[in-house]
Amino acid sequence: MIKRLEKKTNVFENFLRGISQVDMIPQLSVRDPFGPITTKGRPKNASRLTSCLVVPKKRTCSYCQRLGHYATSCSKRKVDESLQEKQ
Protein backbone atom coordinates (compact mmCIF):
# COMPACT_ATOMS: atom_id res chain seq x y z
CA MET A 1 0.00 0.00 0.00
CA ILE A 2 2.81 2.38 0.86
CA LYS A 3 4.68 1.57 -2.39
CA ARG A 4 1.55 2.29 -4.39
CA LEU A 5 1.14 5.63 -2.65
CA GLU A 6 4.81 6.52 -3.30
CA LYS A 7 4.38 5.64 -6.96
CA LYS A 8 1.34 7.90 -7.26
CA THR A 9 3.16 10.80 -5.62
CA ASN A 10 6.17 10.33 -7.95
CA VAL A 11 3.88 10.44 -10.98
CA PHE A 12 2.18 13.54 -9.60
CA GLU A 13 5.54 15.24 -8.92
CA ASN A 14 6.73 14.46 -12.43
CA PHE A 15 3.48 15.87 -13.79
CA LEU A 16 4.09 19.11 -11.90
CA ARG A 17 7.62 19.27 -13.34
CA GLY A 18 6.23 18.92 -16.88
CA ILE A 19 7.37 15.31 -17.42
CA SER A 20 4.59 13.08 -18.66
CA GLN A 21 4.46 9.32 -18.40
CA VAL A 22 4.91 9.06 -22.16
CA ASP A 23 8.32 10.73 -21.83
CA MET A 24 9.33 8.22 -19.18
CA ILE A 25 8.66 5.19 -21.45
CA PRO A 26 11.84 4.04 -23.22
CA GLN A 27 11.79 4.75 -26.97
CA LEU A 28 11.65 1.75 -29.29
CA SER A 29 12.99 1.81 -32.81
CA VAL A 30 11.34 -0.31 -35.49
CA ARG A 31 13.57 -1.46 -38.33
CA ASP A 32 12.74 -2.77 -41.78
CA PRO A 33 12.68 -6.57 -42.18
CA PHE A 34 15.87 -8.23 -43.41
CA GLY A 35 14.51 -10.34 -46.26
CA PRO A 36 11.67 -10.17 -48.74
CA ILE A 37 8.16 -10.29 -47.33
CA THR A 38 5.59 -12.73 -48.66
CA THR A 39 2.44 -11.00 -49.85
CA LYS A 40 -1.07 -12.28 -50.34
CA GLY A 41 -2.32 -13.42 -53.70
CA ARG A 42 -0.71 -14.91 -56.76
CA PRO A 43 2.98 -14.10 -57.18
CA LYS A 44 3.82 -11.69 -60.00
CA ASN A 45 6.60 -13.86 -61.42
CA ALA A 46 4.49 -17.04 -61.54
CA SER A 47 3.54 -18.29 -64.96
CA ARG A 48 0.58 -20.44 -65.73
CA LEU A 49 1.29 -23.92 -66.98
CA THR A 50 -0.32 -24.62 -70.31
CA SER A 51 -1.25 -28.13 -71.18
CA CYS A 52 0.31 -29.65 -74.28
CA LEU A 53 -3.12 -31.01 -75.21
CA VAL A 54 -4.82 -27.60 -75.38
CA VAL A 55 -4.81 -26.15 -78.89
CA PRO A 56 -4.79 -22.34 -78.94
CA LYS A 57 -7.88 -20.71 -80.45
CA LYS A 58 -7.55 -19.29 -83.93
CA ARG A 59 -8.78 -15.81 -84.63
CA THR A 60 -12.05 -15.67 -86.51
CA CYS A 61 -13.73 -12.55 -87.80
CA SER A 62 -17.32 -12.06 -86.70
CA TYR A 63 -18.05 -10.02 -89.84
CA CYS A 64 -16.78 -12.23 -92.68
CA GLN A 65 -16.21 -15.47 -90.71
CA ARG A 66 -12.65 -15.88 -92.04
CA LEU A 67 -9.64 -16.96 -90.01
CA GLY A 68 -6.68 -14.78 -89.10
CA HIS A 69 -8.21 -11.48 -88.02
CA TYR A 70 -10.95 -9.85 -85.95
CA ALA A 71 -13.84 -7.67 -87.08
CA THR A 72 -12.02 -4.47 -86.07
CA SER A 73 -9.29 -5.11 -88.65
CA CYS A 74 -11.51 -6.75 -91.32
CA SER A 75 -10.76 -5.38 -94.80
CA LYS A 76 -14.19 -6.39 -96.14
CA ARG A 77 -15.94 -4.47 -93.36
CA LYS A 78 -13.85 -1.37 -94.05
CA VAL A 79 -14.72 -1.52 -97.75
CA ASP A 80 -18.43 -2.01 -97.01
CA GLU A 81 -18.47 0.90 -94.54
CA SER A 82 -16.73 3.22 -96.99
CA LEU A 83 -19.30 2.30 -99.68
CA GLN A 84 -22.18 3.07 -97.29
CA GLU A 85 -20.68 6.47 -96.43
CA LYS A 86 -20.46 7.40 -100.13
CA GLN A 87 -24.17 6.67 -100.68
C-alpha positions as CSV (number, residue, x, y, z in Angstrom):
1,M,0.0,0.0,0.0
2,I,2.8,2.4,0.9
3,K,4.7,1.6,-2.4
4,R,1.6,2.3,-4.4
5,L,1.1,5.6,-2.6
6,E,4.8,6.5,-3.3
7,K,4.4,5.6,-7.0
8,K,1.3,7.9,-7.3
9,T,3.2,10.8,-5.6
10,N,6.2,10.3,-7.9
11,V,3.9,10.4,-11.0
12,F,2.2,13.5,-9.6
13,E,5.5,15.2,-8.9
14,N,6.7,14.5,-12.4
15,F,3.5,15.9,-13.8
16,L,4.1,19.1,-11.9
17,R,7.6,19.3,-13.3
18,G,6.2,18.9,-16.9
19,I,7.4,15.3,-17.4
20,S,4.6,13.1,-18.7
21,Q,4.5,9.3,-18.4
22,V,4.9,9.1,-22.2
23,D,8.3,10.7,-21.8
24,M,9.3,8.2,-19.2
25,I,8.7,5.2,-21.5
26,P,11.8,4.0,-23.2
27,Q,11.8,4.8,-27.0
28,L,11.6,1.8,-29.3
29,S,13.0,1.8,-32.8
30,V,11.3,-0.3,-35.5
31,R,13.6,-1.5,-38.3
32,D,12.7,-2.8,-41.8
33,P,12.7,-6.6,-42.2
34,F,15.9,-8.2,-43.4
35,G,14.5,-10.3,-46.3
36,P,11.7,-10.2,-48.7
37,I,8.2,-10.3,-47.3
38,T,5.6,-12.7,-48.7
39,T,2.4,-11.0,-49.9
40,K,-1.1,-12.3,-50.3
41,G,-2.3,-13.4,-53.7
42,R,-0.7,-14.9,-56.8
43,P,3.0,-14.1,-57.2
44,K,3.8,-11.7,-60.0
45,N,6.6,-13.9,-61.4
46,A,4.5,-17.0,-61.5
47,S,3.5,-18.3,-65.0
48,R,0.6,-20.4,-65.7
49,L,1.3,-23.9,-67.0
50,T,-0.3,-24.6,-70.3
51,S,-1.3,-28.1,-71.2
52,C,0.3,-29.6,-74.3
53,L,-3.1,-31.0,-75.2
54,V,-4.8,-27.6,-75.4
55,V,-4.8,-26.2,-78.9
56,P,-4.8,-22.3,-78.9
57,K,-7.9,-20.7,-80.4
58,K,-7.6,-19.3,-83.9
59,R,-8.8,-15.8,-84.6
60,T,-12.0,-15.7,-86.5
61,C,-13.7,-12.5,-87.8
62,S,-17.3,-12.1,-86.7
63,Y,-18.0,-10.0,-89.8
64,C,-16.8,-12.2,-92.7
65,Q,-16.2,-15.5,-90.7
66,R,-12.6,-15.9,-92.0
67,L,-9.6,-17.0,-90.0
68,G,-6.7,-14.8,-89.1
69,H,-8.2,-11.5,-88.0
70,Y,-10.9,-9.9,-86.0
71,A,-13.8,-7.7,-87.1
72,T,-12.0,-4.5,-86.1
73,S,-9.3,-5.1,-88.6
74,C,-11.5,-6.7,-91.3
75,S,-10.8,-5.4,-94.8
76,K,-14.2,-6.4,-96.1
77,R,-15.9,-4.5,-93.4
78,K,-13.9,-1.4,-94.0
79,V,-14.7,-1.5,-97.8
80,D,-18.4,-2.0,-97.0
81,E,-18.5,0.9,-94.5
82,S,-16.7,3.2,-97.0
83,L,-19.3,2.3,-99.7
84,Q,-22.2,3.1,-97.3
85,E,-20.7,6.5,-96.4
86,K,-20.5,7.4,-100.1
87,Q,-24.2,6.7,-100.7
